[in-house]
């Protein structure tokens, strides 16, 4: 079964225009491989928002074959997913979203194309909201590829049809913020988040996973993150050589520039840097290069959002 990377649903209403981009490399033995994500989202009104994203995985260049003169013919395999998202606040604090995706895959000299759809919902519960502190809980669920789409590959060996995964996700997070005006009257003194997510790949006996994460932000500038995940894997009938599940603790650091609050410029900028060991699928080889990620997020604020 072809493994589709996770594409998050935009199910909240943003403020103004938001642009996000990230770059990551390498990927195990594919030392020249890289992953790039870029997305833009915009609030249309208090009820509707739209987003457009592109994620691209580049396997790196390699020689596919030789021409009649013995010259190598090179190819750069890739996967590209283009996603158009619409989200709406259907009733107060209840959001729904729909993704329309076009997936392009080139593994040989042929490009395969398919279309699939996702849907999701998030409910916001406001426990406390005042000038000093705020307590929120979000509960959500989504389904990736509810259209049960497939992708057809064509090569010199013939055609093959692969199922795209159908993934049901359940998640919840708790958010807390506290502001001490004596320290700073414009920035939150501390913000914290605790999140849990379970992914169930319903058309496979494998790849189901659980994710846990926490984040602590100080003065809306310095962010510290930690997490844990576990995913069930196929060991190819060789349990002595391959892991039946992978798991890892993760951590990261980010810095934010809340210019809108500090200078009244209508911009907020976030930078994130991460460098982590890659968990090994093999029990015999574990010495992989670190997986590094760089991410930038820019929020251009048109106006303050009005709650329904």
C-alpha positions in Angstrom: 0.0 0.0 0.0 1.3 3.4 -0.9 2.1 5.5 2.2 0.6 9.0 2.1 2.1 11.6 4.3 -0.1 13.5 6.7 -1.7 16.7 5.5 -3.4 18.7 8.2 -6.9 20.1 7.8 -7.5 23.8 8.1 -10.6 23.8 10.2 -10.2 27.0 12.2 -10.8 30.5 11.1 -7.5 32.4 10.9 -6.7 36.1 11.3 -5.6 37.8 8.1 -3.2 36.1 5.7 -0.9 33.3 6.9 2.0 31.9 5.0 3.9 28.8 6.2 6.9 27.0 4.8 9.2 24.2 6.1 12.2 22.2 4.7 13.5 18.9 6.0 16.3 16.5 5.1 17.5 13.7 4.8 15.4 10.5 4.8 17.4 7.4 5.9 19.4 5.9 3.0 18.1 8.7 0.7 20.7 11.2 1.9 19.9 13.7 -0.9 16.2 13.4 -0.3 14.3 16.5 0.9 10.8 17.5 2.0 9.3 20.9 1.4 6.0 22.2 2.5 4.5 25.6 1.7 1.0 26.8 2.4 -1.1 30.0 2.5 -4.4 30.5 4.2 -6.8 33.5 4.5 -9.9 34.4 6.4 -12.7 35.3 4.0 -15.1 36.4 6.7 -16.1 35.4 10.2 -17.6 32.2 8.9 -15.3 31.0 6.1 -11.6 30.5 5.5 -9.6 29.0 2.6 -6.1 27.6 2.2 -3.8 26.3 -0.5 -0.9 24.0 0.3 1.8 22.1 -1.6 4.0 19.4 -0.1 6.8 18.0 -2.2 9.1 15.0 -1.4 12.2 14.7 -3.6 14.0 11.3 -3.5 17.2 12.7 -5.0 18.7 12.1 -8.5 19.7 8.7 -9.7 20.6 7.0 -13.0 17.5 5.3 -14.4 19.1 3.6 -17.5 21.5 4.3 -20.3 20.9 5.4 -23.9 22.1 3.6 -27.0 25.5 5.4 -26.7 26.0 4.3 -23.1 25.2 7.6 -21.5 23.4 7.5 -18.2 19.8 8.9 -18.2 19.1 10.5 -14.8 15.7 10.9 -13.1 14.6 12.6 -9.9 11.6 10.8 -8.4 9.2 12.8 -6.4 5.8 13.0 -4.8 3.8 16.3 -4.9 0.5 16.9 -3.2 -1.6 20.0 -4.0 -4.4 20.7 -1.5 -7.3 23.2 -1.6 -9.0 23.6 1.8 -12.3 25.3 2.7 -13.3 25.6 6.4 -16.3 27.1 8.1 -17.6 27.9 11.5 -21.1 26.3 11.1 -22.2 27.2 14.7 -20.4 29.0 17.5 -17.0 27.3 18.1 -17.7 24.3 15.8 -15.5 24.2 12.7 -15.7 21.8 9.7 -13.2 21.5 6.9 -12.9 19.8 3.5 -9.7 19.1 1.6 -9.5 18.5 -2.2 -6.2 16.9 -3.1 -4.3 16.3 -6.4 -1.4 13.8 -5.9 1.4 13.5 -8.4 3.9 10.7 -8.2 6.9 10.0 -10.4 9.0 7.0 -9.5 10.3 6.1 -12.9 9.9 8.1 -16.2 6.1 8.1 -15.9 4.0 10.5 -13.8 1.0 9.1 -11.9 -2.0 11.3 -10.9 -5.0 10.8 -8.6 -7.5 12.9 -6.8 -8.7 12.3 -3.2 -10.7 14.1 -0.5 -10.4 14.6 3.3 -12.8 16.0 5.9 -12.6 17.1 9.5 -14.2 18.9 12.4 -13.0 20.7 15.5 -15.0 21.8 18.6 -13.7 24.5 20.9 -14.6 24.6 24.6 -13.8 27.8 26.4 -13.4 27.0 30.1 -12.0 30.4 31.3 -11.3 33.5 29.3 -10.5 36.8 31.1 -7.7 39.4 31.1 -5.4 37.3 33.2 -5.8 33.6 32.1 -7.4 31.5 29.5 -8.2 27.8 29.5 -9.3 26.1 26.2 -10.0 22.5 25.1 -10.2 21.4 21.5 -11.6 18.1 20.4 -11.5 17.0 16.8 -11.7 14.2 14.3 -10.8 13.8 10.6 -10.7 11.3 7.8 -8.1 11.3 5.1 -9.0 9.9 1.7 -12.7 9.2 2.4 -13.0 8.7 -1.3 -10.9 5.5 -1.1 -8.8 6.7 -4.1 -6.0 4.7 -5.6 -2.9 5.5 -7.6 -1.9 3.7 -10.8 1.8 3.3 -11.6 3.1 2.5 -15.1 6.7 1.3 -15.8 8.5 -1.0 -18.2 7.3 -3.9 -16.1 3.7 -3.0 -16.6 1.0 -1.4 -14.5 0.2 -1.7 -10.8 -2.6 -0.2 -8.8 -1.9 0.9 -5.2 -4.4 1.8 -2.5 -4.0 5.2 -0.8 -4.4 4.9 3.0 -7.7 5.8 4.5 -6.8 7.3 7.9 -9.2 8.3 10.7 -7.7 10.6 13.3 -9.0 11.5 16.7 -7.3 14.3 18.7 -7.7 16.7 21.6 -5.6 19.4 23.2 -5.6 21.6 26.2 -4.3 25.2 26.1 -3.5 27.5 29.0 -2.2 31.0 29.0 -1.4 33.5 31.8 -0.5 37.1 31.7 1.1 39.1 34.4 0.7 42.8 33.6 3.5 43.8 36.0 6.0 41.9 33.8 4.6 42.9 30.4 1.2 44.4 29.7 1.0 43.3 26.0 2.5 39.7 25.9 1.3 36.5 27.6 3.7 35.6 30.4 3.3 31.9 29.8 1.4 29.7 27.4 1.2 25.9 27.4 -0.3 23.2 25.3 -0.8 19.5 25.8 -2.0 17.4 22.8 -2.8 13.8 22.0 -3.7 12.2 18.6 -4.5 8.7 17.5 -4.3 7.7 13.8 -6.1 4.6 12.6 -5.3 3.4 9.1 -8.5 1.5 8.4 -7.5 -0.2 5.2 -4.2 -1.6 6.6 -3.2 -3.8 9.5 -0.2 -1.5 10.0 0.8 2.2 10.3 -1.6 3.1 13.1 0.0 5.4 15.5 -0.4 7.6 18.6 1.2 11.0 19.1 1.7 13.0 22.3 3.1 16.5 22.5 3.6 19.4 24.9 4.7 23.0 24.2 5.7 25.8 26.6 6.0 29.4 25.3 7.5 32.2 27.4 6.5 35.8 26.7 5.1 34.6 23.3 8.8 34.6 22.0 10.6 31.4 23.2 8.9 28.1 22.5 10.1 24.7 23.9 8.5 21.5 22.6 8.7 17.8 23.5 6.8 14.8 22.2 6.5 11.1 21.8 5.1 8.9 19.1 4.6 5.2 18.4 3.7 3.6 15.1 3.0 0.0 14.2 5.1 -1.4 11.3 5.2 -4.5 9.1 8.4 -6.5 9.9 8.2 -8.5 6.6 8.0 -11.7 8.5 11.5 -11.2 9.9 11.0 -10.1 13.5 14.7 -10.8 14.3 15.8 -8.2 11.8 13.0 -5.7 11.6 10.9 -3.8 14.2 7.2 -4.4 14.4 6.8 -0.8 15.8 8.9 2.3 16.0 8.8 4.9 18.7 10.7 8.0 19.7 10.9 11.0 22.0 11.2 14.2 20.1 12.0 17.8 21.0 12.4 21.1 19.3 12.9 24.9 19.8 11.3 27.9 18.2 11.5 31.6 18.4 8.6 34.0 17.6 8.4 37.7 16.9 5.0 39.0 17.9 5.5 42.3 16.1 1.8 43.1 16.1 1.9 43.4 19.9 5.3 44.8 20.3 5.3 47.4 17.6 1.8 47.4 16.2 3.1 46.3 12.8 0.5 43.9 11.4 2.9 41.0 11.4 3.8 37.9 13.5 6.8 35.7 12.5 7.8 32.3 13.8 11.0 30.4 13.2 11.5 26.7 14.2 14.6 24.5 14.2 14.8 20.8 14.9 17.5 18.2 14.6 16.6 14.7 15.7 17.8 11.1 15.2 15.7 9.1 12.8 14.0 6.0 14.4 15.2 2.8 12.9 13.0 0.2 11.2 15.8 -2.3 11.3 17.3 -4.0 14.4 20.6 -4.5 12.7 21.3 -1.0 11.5 20.5 2.1 13.6 23.2 4.6 12.6 21.2 7.1 10.6 21.9 10.8 10.0 19.9 13.2 12.0 16.6 14.5 10.5 16.7 18.3 10.4 13.8 20.6 9.9 13.6 24.4 9.4 10.2 26.2 9.4 9.1 29.7 8.9 5.6 31.1 9.5 4.4 34.6 8.7 1.0 36.0 9.7 -0.1 39.3 8.1 -3.0 40.6 10.2 -5.7 42.4 8.3 -8.0 42.9 11.3 -8.9 41.4 14.7 -11.1 38.5 14.4 -14.6 38.9 15.8 -15.9 35.9 17.7 -19.4 34.6 16.8 
